[in-house]
């Protein structure tokens, strides 16, 4: 039976969606398994797919290996003759790479494999947009019964999701000229439990010329970390000096990196990098916590269902098509903003002017909508005066309005954006800024955030800040606390009253 004849016959199709595939942590010889699936028209035999993201052995390093396995614990005859093929698909169901149609007799527990199915770089780099739209890989297996022609189509859809937590933080190294080490604990966003501890320290005492960066995993679910560290100067410019990935194992739970950062060079440029003897680092983390979802989404018999059909009929599935469409929409709106196409208003600060579109501002902010629809001067004016915001904040505000992104966010810019979001009632931006501020609380900035949250009547943010301060009683001995008691006595008194209740 040739390939064309096989393809025309009715078959069983298993489509497997793997979300966040590029974060696969498996080493050579380690694999990701699909949910097991049962093929009813093949005597209820049980199967699964396995992918080796870095190859199934040393000889296949640099390739993705693709396996079809008949599960040992299953029904059906001891041996089953089938035709099958294995493929990776694009979002429109087109085949990106495939095996030839194979003919094999599968006994229980037997497998067939393509050990050099496709090069890793082809999927992850060269044609990433085709293979991984939205960082989602679609794998497919089609199966035909050789003994008897299938009487109906069958299609099973499954999904696996690799869990990824993304963290951004500003790390202030106090008394940098003489410090011995600085620690930072990173907690889970969902559970609030400690994921890992980071340590920044000189390689051999405070006179060392280089620095070390250590990551110690606490959570046993932690598989991999991708970390990028930047040095921030007094002008808020960033210089990258670490970009690494580390895969944890059951026995190796600590990673140590030697940093391309010279203390001698920093001391020569002290006024640029730490004029107040505080060195500031900006850190970006991708924290991979393993498989967080593994399920069969839908099984349908009697019709041949495409991925697009499934996306339209499956409420629970977060479709790749929609993910890709959102990405395209974001890019289009970003282009509209950056190229100033058909702008009909401007946001004017004391020192700058920023073109925008009334319709988009109105859609994103109830305050802007009132300005442009009610009898207010902005309705017929070509500009909106915003003299209480600086240029950087207005630029970040507009970029968020058009794209819902917050690139290169630091503490001060997050505080300013938080205030702007509250003023213009952009609740999603206010929430995003609040989350960033909570994640980057420190003893140095907690009192400032307490004042900010109180000023904007944000009880959730205020409560989180108060708990942080109460767990660090040393703050009550600082000059900043004494200043707070002078300038905002009621706020200080409320916090001190809570210490008495404990």
N, C-alpha and C positions, 0 to 999 in steps of 0.2 A: 504494500500500500504506500503510494508516494505521498509527499508532503501536501500537495494541493488537494488530493483526495481526502486525506485525513482532516484537513482544515474545514472541508465542506461538511463533514459528518458532525452530528450533534455531540457535544462534549461537555465535560464538567470543567468550570473555570474557577480558580481560586485566586483572588486579588488581595494582595497584602500591602497595606499602607504602613510605612515606618516614619513617624514624625521625629524631627531633630536628628536625622540620620548622621549628619556630619560629626555629632558628638559621641559616636560609638566609641567606647573605651576599650574594646576587646583587643588583645594582643594577637600575634600570629598563633593560629591553632585554636582560637576562641571564637565562638559564634553567637549570633542572635537567632532565636527560634521564633517562628510564627506560632500563633495558637494552633493546636491540632484541629483537624477538620475531618469530617466523615463524608465519604462519597457514597450516597445511597444507591445510585445505579450501578455501583461496582461492589455489590454484595456487602455494603456498609463497612468497607475497609477504612482504616484510620491513617491519616497522613500528616506530615508537617514539612515546612520549608526551613532551611537553615542558611544563614548568610555569615560568611567569615569576612568581616570588613577589611582585614589586613592579610588575608590569605590563610589557607588551611595548614600550611607547613612552610618551612624556611624556603623551599624551592619556588613557592608561589608568592613570596613576599612582593608587595606592590600590586597585587591583583585582588579583586573580590572573588571569593569562591562561593558557588551557589549549589546547594544540595536539595534533592527531593528524597525524603525518607518515608518508608512505610513503617508506622509505629508497631513495635513488637506485640504490644497488648491490644490486639484488635480482632474483629470478627473476619469472616471470609475464608477462602481457601488458603492452603499453605503457600501456594504460588499463584500469582495473578499477572497475566500478560496484558500490558497496556502500551499505547502510544502516548507520548507527552512531549511538551516543550516548556522551556523556562525563559522568561523575558523580563526586561525592565521597560516600563512604559512612560510616555509623555502624558501631559494632562489631557490631550485630545484622543487618547487610546492608541496613538501611533507607537510602533515598536522602535525603541532606541537601540537595543541589543538583544539578541536571542540565540538560543541553541538551535541546531537542526532538530527536526522531529525524531525522537528516539523511540526504539522498540526494545522493551526490557520486561523480563519476568521478575516480579518483585515477590520475594518470600517475606515472611514477617521479620521485621527488624532490618531489612536490607535497604540500601540507599544507592542513588546514582548522583554523580556530581560533575560539575564543570569547574575544575580547580582554577582555571585562568579565564573566568567568565568575562571580566572587563577590568581594565586597569583602574586602580584607585584614583589616579590623577585625572582620568577622563571624567569620572563622576564628580569628584570633589573640587576640581579646578577648571580643566579645559572646557567642559560642557556642563558646568554646574547649573546654569540656568535651565537647561533642558532636563537634566536628571533630577535636580533638587529644587524645584520651584517652592518657595516657602520652606526650604530645608526638609521637604517631604519626598521620600523615595517610594515609588510604586513598583512592586514585584508581582509577577503573574506566573501561574502554572496552569497549563491546559492539559487535560487528560481525556483519552479516548479508550473505550473498552474494545479490545481486539476480538474477544470470543463472540460477543454479540453487539450489534450496533445499538447505541443508546437511543431510547425512545423519546427522550426529551432533554432539553438543555438544563443545566444546573449552574448556578453562580453563587459563590460564597465570598463575602467581603469581610476582611479582618483588619484590625488596627493594633499597632504597637506604638507606644509613645515613650521616648527616652526623656526622663525628667531633667530639666535645666533650670537653675535659678541664676539670675543675673544680678550682680551687685555692683554698685558704684559707691566709692567712699573717698572722703578727703581725710588724710592721715597727717596730723600735725606732730612733728617730732620736737618736743620742747627741750630747751637748753642743749641745742644740737652740738655746740662746740665741745661739750664735755659729757654727753650722755653715754651710757653703757649699753642700753638696749631699750627698745620700745615695743610694746605688745598691743595687738588689736584682735579682739574676738569677733568672729562673724557668726551670726545666728541664722537659723532657718526662717524664711519669711512667713511660712504657714504655721509652724509649730512653735517658733520662738526659741527652740533649743539650739545649743552650740553645735555648729558644723565643724569649725576648725579655728585654730589660733595662729596668727601670723606674728613673726618676730623679725624685727629689723635691728641689726647690730653690727659694730665694727668686727672685722675678721679676727683681730687679735689685740683687744684692748682699745682704749680711746685714742691711742696715737696711730692706729692702723691707717693705711692709705686706701683700703678698699672696704666694702661692706658685704654682708651676707643677708640673705632673706630666707627665712625658714617657714614652712607651712606644715602644721601638725593636724591631721584629721582626727576628729573626735567621733563623728557619726560613722558607723560601720557601713551605712548605705552609700557613703561618698566614694565615687569611682574615679573621677578625673577632675582636675581644675585647669582652666586656662586663665592665666593671669597676665595682665599688662600693667606695668608701673611707669608713672611719669613723674618727672621733677617739675614743680610749679615755681616759677619765679615771681617777683613782686609785681610784675605786669600781667600776671595770669597766663603767661605763655607756658606751654607744656613741652617737655622733651622726654621722649620715651627712652628708658634704659633697661627694660626687661619685658620680654614677650615670650612666654614659655607655656608648654603644656606638660602636666605630670599625671601619670596614671598610677593610682594607688592599688596595692594588692592586699591580700589578707595579712601578710607579714610586714609589708613596707607601708607605713602610715605617715611617714615624714618625708618631705621634700626639702632640699637645701640648694639654693642658687647663689652663685657668686655674681655680684652686680657689677655692671660696667659703669661704675660711679666712683670717682676719685675724690676723697675728702680733701686732698691737697688743692685740687682745682676749685672745689666749693669754697674753701677758706679764702682763696685768692679773690673770689667773687662774692664775698660775704654780703655786701650791700644789695646785690642782685637777688640772692637766693634766701638769705635769712637775716634781714636787717635787725629783727627783734630776737635773734637767736632761736627762731622757730623755723625749722625746715618743713615745707609742705609737700606731701606726696599725693598724687591722684591715682587711684587704683580701680581697675576694671576687672571683674571676675565673671567667668562662666563656670558654674559649679554643677557637675553632672552627678545625679544621684541614682542612676540606674533606670530600670524599666518601671514606670509608674502606671502604665495602663496596658493591658493585654486582653483583647476580647474579640469574639466574632460579632460583627455588626449586623449582618443580615445574610440569610440564605434563601435563594429564590429558585424554584423549579418551573420549567415550562416556557421560559423565554430567555433570549440572550440579552443580558443587561450590560450596558456600557457604564464606564465610570461616571460620565455626565448624568446618565439616567439615575444612577445610585445617588449622586449628589442631590438631585431634585427630589428623591423620594425618601431619603434617610434624614430624619430630623436630628438624630444624634451625631451624625458625622460632620466634622468640620472640614468642609471640602477643600481640596487643593485648588479647584477653580476659583472659589471665592477668595482664598488666600492670595492667589496670584492677581486676581482682579483688584483687590484692595491695594496691593503693592503698586499696580499700574496707576490706580487712582491717586495714590499718594504722590507718585512721581509727576503725574500731570499737574496736580495742584501746586507742587513745589516749583515746577517750571513756570506756571502762571504767576506765582509770587516773585520768583527771582528775576524773571525777565520783564516784569511790570507790564504784562499784556492786558490791555483794555481796563486799566485801573481808573476808578472814578472818584477816589478820595485819597487823602494823605493823613497820616498820623504825625503831628508835629510836636517835637520836644523843644527844649530851650536851644538845642544845638544841632538838631537834625530833622529831616523830613523823610517819611517812609510811605511810598505808594501802596495802596491796598484796594480791595473791592468791597463796596458796601454790602452786597448780597452775602458774601462769605463771612464778613464780620458779623452781620446780623444773624446768620445761621448758627454761629458759634457762641454768640454772647447776647443775652437778653438786654443788656445795657446798651450795646451798640444798636441793637434793633430798635429800641425806644428812641435813640438819638435820630435815626434815619427815617422813622415812620411817624413820630409825633411832631407837634409844632415846636420843635427845638431848632436852634440856629444851625446845628450840624446837618439838618435835613436838606437845606438848600446851599450849604457851604461846600467848598471843595476840600476842606480839611477839618480835622478834629484836633483841638489843642490838648496835649497831654504833657504839661510842664512838670508834673510831679514824678515822672518816670525818666530814667536816663536812656541813652541811645541803645545800650546793650540789652536792657530789659525789654524795650519795645521790639527790637529785632528778634529776640527769643520768643516773645509773646506772639508775634506774627508768624514765625516759623511753626510754632505749636498750633496756632489756629488753622494753618493750611495743611500741616502734615502730621500733627499729633506726636511729634518727636521732641526730645529734649537732649540734643547732643552736647557733650562737653560741660555738663552741669557741675558747678562747684557750689560751696556753701552760700557765699554771698549772693550769687545769681539766683540760687533756689529761693532764698529769703525774699529777694526783690520780686521774683516771679510769683511767689505765693501771694504777696500783697496785691500784685496786679490782677491775679486770677480772682481774688476775692472782690476786688473793686468792680471787675467787669463780669462777675458771676459765671466764670468758666469753671464749672465744678470739677470736671475731669482733670484740668491742669492743677487746680488747687489740691486735689487728692494726690496726684503724682508728686507734686512738690512736698506735700506733707510726708509722704512715704520716704522720700529722699532724706528729708530733714531728720526723721526718726532714726533712719538707718545710720546717719552720720553724726549723731549726738556725741558730744564730748564734754569734759569738765570745763573746757574753755568757752564753749558756745551755748551751754544749757540755759544760762540766765537770759541771754539774748533771745533764745527761742521761747522762753517762758513769757517774756514781755510781748513778743510778736504774736503768740497764740492768744494771749489775753486781749491784746488790742483788737484782734479780729474775731473775738468771741468763739474760738474754736475749742470746744470743751474736750474733744478727743485728743487733739494735739497737746493741749495744755495738761491733760491728765498724764499722758505719756512722759512729758517733760518733767512734771512734778515727781513722778515715780523714779525717774532717772536721778534727779537731784537728791531725793531722800535716801537713795542707796549709795550716795557719795557725799557723806556729811562734811568732807573736807572743803566742799564748795562754800560752806557757811563761814569759813575762815579767810576767804579771799577778799581782795580789795573790791572786786566786782560785786560781791554780796553787800558790802558796806555801802557801796554806791547805790545799789538797788533799794536799800532801806531808806536812803535819803530821798531818792527820786520817785519811788513807788512803794510807799510804806504799806498800803493796804495789801498789795500783792505779796510783799515779803511777810506780812503778818499772817495772811491766809496759809502760806506755806509752813511757817513756824507752828501754827496751830495744828497742822497735820502731824508734825513730829510729836506733839503731846498726845495725840490720839493713838499712836502706835503702842 
